[in-house]
Amino acid sequence: MSFTELPHLKARPGDIAEDVIAVGDPGRVDLLSQLLQDPRVVNEHRGLKVVTGWYKGVRATIATHGMGCPSAMIVFEELGKLGARRIVRVGTTGGLRRGMRPGDIVVATGAGYTQGGCGLGQYMPGVCGATSPSPVLTARIMESLARLGARFTAGPVFSSDAFYAEDPSFAERMSRLGFVAVEMEAAGLFALGWARGWETAAVLVVSDVLVSEEKVFLTTRELADKFTLVGRAVLEVFAGSRG
């Protein structure tokens, strides 16, 4: 059977590992690819850098998914068509709880979203998607983080469609509703995971705290040590279950 090239990821069958770390920032692909042996760039089309290599004898892919659910879900769908079976988002998030600090780690145990938002209204008209991660994969990642000495908060996040709509009143309201952090892609990933049969999870690093008086927004470069720690924890889970 001939392969029809996909419109966004110009990789081919065999280029994408079953185990994928997905990130918003292509600079984070460069950072986490340093954890792999024999990394090979398999896509750069549309700025969606994707690298596949090896970690402790297990193939793994690090892929850029862009910003926001509509962009990210295109990438998730195409990764799935190319063979991905486990996708873990490693991204930034805005803290919603007082006492949080930039650099804190959040493991998402679920994701809320605006009714009809995240592009999910077109996938599931009239239905709220199942926006929880895979429980076993998420538990294994938490165990891996703990083994590496990482402290983290586990709780639900809110997947927003509008970065600049997040004012202090939004942050206070979301916090009162039980969300620990806000980001932009987890709900779409989780819902697609259940619909397509993938395992999914999300581990996030706090880049800013929306309820803090101190306005600080840290980048991938400034959070490099934390992202490297999180990436290693996820790759250890991949290696442990495939080895």
FENFENUR-V645647 format. One record per residue. N is the residue number from 1. RES is the residue in one letter. PHI is phi in degrees with one decimal (999 if undefined). NEAR is the number of other ideal C-beta (glycine too) atoms within 12 Angstrom. Layout:
N:RES:PHI:NEAR
N:RES:PHI:NEAR
//
This chain:
1:M:999:4
2:S:-76.3:6
3:F:-96.9:14
4:T:-90.5:12
5:E:-59.0:17
6:L:-79.3:27
7:P:-76.7:15
8:H:-116.2:29
9:L:-100.6:39
10:K:-90.3:22
11:A:-82.6:33
12:R:-126.3:20
13:P:-51.4:20
14:G:98.2:15
15:D:-78.9:29
16:I:-106.2:38
17:A:-74.7:37
18:E:-65.9:23
19:D:-104.0:40
20:V:-130.0:46
21:I:-100.3:50
22:A:-111.9:54
23:V:-135.3:45
24:G:-78.6:39
25:D:-96.2:34
26:P:-60.1:29
27:G:-63.6:23
28:R:-74.0:38
29:V:-62.1:40
30:D:-59.4:26
31:L:-64.5:34
32:L:-73.6:42
33:S:-64.2:34
34:Q:-66.1:21
35:L:-82.7:34
36:L:-96.6:32
37:Q:-94.5:19
38:D:50.6:15
39:P:-67.2:25
40:R:-133.3:24
41:V:-72.9:26
42:V:-113.8:34
43:N:-158.5:33
44:E:-134.5:20
45:H:-58.6:21
46:R:60.6:20
47:G:76.2:20
48:L:-90.6:35
49:K:-69.5:35
50:V:-133.4:44
51:V:-129.0:39
52:T:-122.1:37
53:G:-155.4:31
54:W:-127.9:25
55:Y:-133.7:34
56:K:51.0:21
57:G:82.5:16
58:V:-116.9:26
59:R:-72.4:33
60:A:-146.3:45
61:T:-118.3:49
62:I:-112.8:49
63:A:-128.5:48
64:T:-83.4:45
65:H:-112.3:49
66:G:78.9:33
67:M:-112.1:27
68:G:90.4:28
69:C:-60.5:41
70:P:-57.4:27
71:S:-65.7:27
72:A:-63.3:41
73:M:-70.2:38
74:I:-60.2:30
75:V:-66.3:46
76:F:-59.3:46
77:E:-61.3:31
78:E:-72.9:41
79:L:-60.1:46
80:G:-62.6:31
81:K:-64.2:25
82:L:-93.5:33
83:G:116.8:28
84:A:-64.9:41
85:R:-125.8:29
86:R:-133.4:41
87:I:-127.5:49
88:V:-115.9:49
89:R:-79.9:55
90:V:-120.3:49
91:G:-143.3:46
92:T:-95.0:43
93:T:-153.6:51
94:G:-96.6:42
95:G:-69.6:40
96:L:-115.1:39
97:R:-114.3:29
98:R:-63.6:17
99:G:97.6:14
100:M:-71.1:34
101:R:-134.0:24
102:P:-53.9:28
103:G:100.4:29
104:D:-65.6:35
105:I:-108.0:43
106:V:-123.1:49
107:V:-103.1:43
108:A:-76.2:45
109:T:-100.7:32
110:G:179.1:34
111:A:-145.4:49
112:G:-88.7:35
113:Y:-158.8:38
114:T:-66.4:24
115:Q:-52.7:16
116:G:78.8:19
117:G:-86.0:30
118:C:61.7:38
119:G:76.1:30
120:L:-73.0:36
121:G:-60.9:22
122:Q:-80.4:17
123:Y:-75.5:28
124:M:-135.5:23
125:P:-56.4:12
126:G:78.4:11
127:V:-125.8:16
128:C:-84.1:23
129:G:-65.8:36
130:A:-80.7:25
131:T:-103.5:36
132:S:-121.1:27
133:P:-77.9:40
134:S:-68.9:29
135:P:-65.5:22
136:V:-67.7:16
137:L:-59.9:35
138:T:-63.5:37
139:A:-62.9:19
140:R:-66.5:29
141:I:-66.3:46
142:M:-62.5:32
143:E:-64.3:22
144:S:-65.9:32
145:L:-59.0:33
146:A:-62.7:19
147:R:-62.5:16
148:L:-85.7:25
149:G:83.2:12
150:A:-88.0:31
151:R:-90.7:19
152:F:-152.9:34
153:T:-105.7:29
154:A:-108.3:29
155:G:177.6:34
156:P:-76.4:35
157:V:-114.7:46
158:F:-110.4:42
159:S:-94.8:45
160:S:-92.5:35
161:D:-99.1:30
162:A:-140.0:19
163:F:-55.2:23
164:Y:-87.3:10
165:A:-89.1:18
166:E:-88.0:31
167:D:-97.0:17
168:P:-57.0:18
169:S:-66.7:13
170:F:-60.4:24
171:A:-61.9:29
172:E:-63.8:19
173:R:-65.3:19
174:M:-62.9:35
175:S:-63.3:30
176:R:-63.2:16
177:L:-80.1:17
178:G:105.4:17
179:F:-77.0:38
180:V:-96.8:40
181:A:-161.7:48
182:V:-124.6:48
183:E:-147.1:49
184:M:-134.1:42
185:E:-134.1:52
186:A:-62.6:55
187:A:-60.0:49
188:G:-64.1:47
189:L:-61.9:60
190:F:-64.2:45
191:A:-64.3:38
192:L:-64.4:41
193:G:-57.7:40
194:W:-67.8:25
195:A:-70.2:22
196:R:-101.8:26
197:G:86.3:14
198:W:-93.8:31
199:E:-86.4:34
200:T:-137.9:48
201:A:-161.3:46
202:A:-144.6:53
203:V:-123.5:51
204:L:-124.9:53
205:V:-111.8:47
206:V:-68.8:40
207:S:-96.7:38
208:D:-157.6:32
209:V:-121.2:33
210:L:-69.9:38
211:V:-97.0:31
212:S:-93.5:25
213:E:-71.4:9
214:E:-82.7:15
215:K:-94.2:14
216:V:-129.7:20
217:F:-132.3:21
218:L:-95.0:27
219:T:-98.3:21
220:T:-54.4:29
221:R:-62.1:17
222:E:-71.4:21
223:L:-106.0:34
224:A:-56.6:23
225:D:-62.3:19
226:K:-69.3:38
227:F:-66.4:41
228:T:-63.1:26
229:L:-61.5:32
230:V:-63.9:45
231:G:-58.7:43
232:R:-64.3:32
233:A:-60.8:38
234:V:-68.3:50
235:L:-63.6:43
236:E:-62.5:31
237:V:-65.3:38
238:F:-57.1:40
239:A:-66.0:25
240:G:-67.6:21
241:S:-91.9:24
242:R:-100.7:20
243:G:-76.4:15
//
